[in-house]
């Protein structure tokens, strides 16, 4: 088996997560978090749409992790994200982390908004 080292050029991968936290690029972040090519920051959750909308210039797809279980996001939030041209994929947070890391390693233009597990 051939192993290749993955280099991330435009964002940090999710290294791990647990109850109430995410480890992204070696840094621990407590609570909800937003990460992508513009950096990693604390996110207030579904009520804070502006940081998500600002990603439309930098990414094609935004993965939203809804915590331990898959839940719907507010309909108006999804509509606003799609209006600015963002592809939106909703999944539970563990699946969102894994999918984000895979696409990030492929050099895709992706971002990730997470609610803790």
C-alpha positions as a Markdown table, in Angstrom:
| # | Residue | x | y | z |
|---|---|---|---|---|
| 1 | Unk | 0.0 | 0.0 | 0.0 |
| 2 | Unk | 1.3 | 3.4 | -0.9 |
| 3 | Unk | 0.7 | 6.2 | 1.6 |
| 4 | Unk | 0.7 | 9.9 | 0.6 |
| 5 | Unk | 1.0 | 12.8 | 3.0 |
| 6 | Unk | -1.9 | 15.2 | 2.7 |
| 7 | Unk | -1.2 | 18.9 | 2.6 |
| 8 | Unk | -4.0 | 21.4 | 3.2 |
| 9 | Unk | -3.3 | 24.6 | 1.3 |
| 10 | Unk | -6.3 | 26.8 | 2.0 |
| 11 | Unk | -7.8 | 25.7 | 5.3 |
| 12 | Unk | -7.3 | 23.6 | 8.4 |
| 13 | Unk | -8.7 | 20.0 | 8.8 |
| 14 | Unk | -10.8 | 18.9 | 11.7 |
| 15 | Unk | -8.5 | 16.8 | 13.8 |
| 16 | Unk | -11.1 | 15.6 | 16.3 |
| 17 | Unk | -14.2 | 16.4 | 18.3 |
| 18 | Unk | -15.9 | 15.4 | 21.5 |
| 19 | Unk | -18.7 | 16.6 | 23.8 |
| 20 | Unk | -18.8 | 20.4 | 23.4 |
| 21 | Unk | -15.6 | 20.9 | 21.4 |
| 22 | Unk | -13.8 | 20.6 | 18.1 |
| 23 | Unk | -10.0 | 20.3 | 17.4 |
| 24 | Unk | -9.2 | 22.1 | 14.2 |
| 25 | Unk | -5.7 | 22.5 | 12.9 |
| 26 | Unk | -4.4 | 21.5 | 16.3 |
| 27 | Unk | -6.4 | 24.1 | 18.2 |
| 28 | Unk | -9.3 | 23.3 | 20.5 |
| 29 | Unk | -12.5 | 25.3 | 20.0 |
| 30 | Unk | -15.4 | 25.0 | 22.5 |
| 31 | Unk | -19.0 | 25.3 | 21.3 |
| 32 | Unk | -20.2 | 25.9 | 17.7 |
| 33 | Unk | -17.5 | 26.7 | 15.2 |
| 34 | Unk | -17.1 | 27.9 | 11.6 |
| 35 | Unk | -14.0 | 26.9 | 9.6 |
| 36 | Unk | -12.8 | 27.2 | 6.0 |
| 37 | Unk | -10.4 | 29.2 | 3.8 |
| 38 | Unk | -11.1 | 32.4 | 5.8 |
| 39 | Unk | -10.0 | 30.8 | 9.1 |
| 40 | Unk | -11.7 | 29.3 | 12.1 |
| 41 | Unk | -14.0 | 31.2 | 14.5 |
| 42 | Unk | -16.6 | 30.7 | 17.1 |
| 43 | Unk | -20.1 | 30.7 | 15.6 |
| 44 | Unk | -23.3 | 31.6 | 17.4 |
| 45 | Unk | -25.3 | 28.9 | 15.5 |
| 46 | Unk | -28.3 | 29.1 | 13.2 |
| 47 | Unk | -29.2 | 32.6 | 14.4 |
| 48 | Unk | -25.9 | 34.0 | 13.0 |
| 49 | Unk | -26.2 | 33.9 | 9.2 |
| 50 | Unk | -23.8 | 36.7 | 8.2 |
| 51 | Unk | -20.5 | 34.8 | 8.6 |
| 52 | Unk | -22.0 | 32.0 | 6.6 |
| 53 | Unk | -23.2 | 34.3 | 3.8 |
| 54 | Unk | -19.8 | 35.9 | 3.6 |
| 55 | Unk | -18.3 | 32.6 | 2.6 |
| 56 | Unk | -20.1 | 32.7 | -0.8 |
| 57 | Unk | -17.1 | 34.5 | -2.4 |
| 58 | Unk | -14.7 | 31.8 | -1.1 |
| 59 | Unk | -16.4 | 28.4 | -1.3 |
| 60 | Unk | -18.8 | 26.4 | -3.4 |
| 61 | Unk | -20.2 | 24.1 | -0.7 |
| 62 | Unk | -20.9 | 24.7 | 3.0 |
| 63 | Unk | -21.3 | 21.7 | 5.2 |
| 64 | Unk | -23.5 | 22.2 | 8.2 |
| 65 | Unk | -23.1 | 19.7 | 11.0 |
| 66 | Unk | -26.2 | 19.8 | 13.2 |
| 67 | Unk | -24.7 | 18.0 | 16.3 |
| 68 | Unk | -25.0 | 14.4 | 17.2 |
| 69 | Unk | -28.2 | 13.9 | 15.2 |
| 70 | Unk | -29.2 | 15.1 | 11.8 |
| 71 | Unk | -31.8 | 17.9 | 12.1 |
| 72 | Unk | -33.2 | 20.5 | 9.7 |
| 73 | Unk | -31.8 | 24.0 | 9.7 |
| 74 | Unk | -34.2 | 26.9 | 9.6 |
| 75 | Unk | -35.9 | 27.2 | 6.2 |
| 76 | Unk | -35.1 | 30.9 | 5.9 |
| 77 | Unk | -31.4 | 30.3 | 6.6 |
| 78 | Unk | -31.2 | 27.7 | 3.8 |
| 79 | Unk | -32.9 | 30.0 | 1.4 |
| 80 | Unk | -30.6 | 32.9 | 2.1 |
| 81 | Unk | -27.5 | 30.6 | 1.7 |
| 82 | Unk | -28.8 | 29.3 | -1.6 |
| 83 | Unk | -29.7 | 32.8 | -2.8 |
| 84 | Unk | -26.0 | 33.8 | -2.6 |
| 85 | Unk | -24.9 | 30.7 | -4.5 |
| 86 | Unk | -23.7 | 28.5 | -1.7 |
| 87 | Unk | -24.3 | 24.8 | -2.0 |
| 88 | Unk | -25.6 | 23.6 | 1.4 |
| 89 | Unk | -25.2 | 20.1 | 2.7 |
| 90 | Unk | -26.7 | 19.2 | 6.1 |
| 91 | Unk | -25.6 | 16.2 | 8.1 |
| 92 | Unk | -24.7 | 15.3 | 11.6 |
| 93 | Unk | -21.5 | 16.9 | 12.9 |
| 94 | Unk | -19.3 | 13.7 | 12.8 |
| 95 | Unk | -20.3 | 13.0 | 9.1 |
| 96 | Unk | -19.8 | 16.7 | 8.2 |
| 97 | Unk | -16.3 | 16.7 | 9.7 |
| 98 | Unk | -15.3 | 13.6 | 7.8 |
| 99 | Unk | -16.8 | 14.8 | 4.5 |
| 100 | Unk | -15.2 | 18.2 | 4.9 |
| 101 | Unk | -11.8 | 16.7 | 5.5 |
| 102 | Unk | -12.0 | 14.5 | 2.4 |
| 103 | Unk | -13.0 | 17.3 | 0.1 |
| 104 | Unk | -10.5 | 19.7 | 1.7 |
| 105 | Unk | -7.7 | 17.2 | 1.0 |
| 106 | Unk | -8.8 | 17.2 | -2.6 |
| 107 | Unk | -8.4 | 20.9 | -2.8 |
| 108 | Unk | -12.1 | 21.7 | -3.1 |
| 109 | Unk | -13.6 | 25.0 | -2.1 |
| 110 | Unk | -15.5 | 24.0 | 1.1 |
| 111 | Unk | -16.3 | 25.4 | 4.5 |
| 112 | Unk | -17.8 | 23.8 | 7.6 |
| 113 | Unk | -20.2 | 25.1 | 10.2 |
| 114 | Unk | -20.6 | 22.9 | 13.3 |
| 115 | Unk | -22.9 | 22.5 | 16.3 |
| 116 | Unk | -21.1 | 20.4 | 18.9 |
| 117 | Unk | -22.0 | 16.8 | 19.6 |
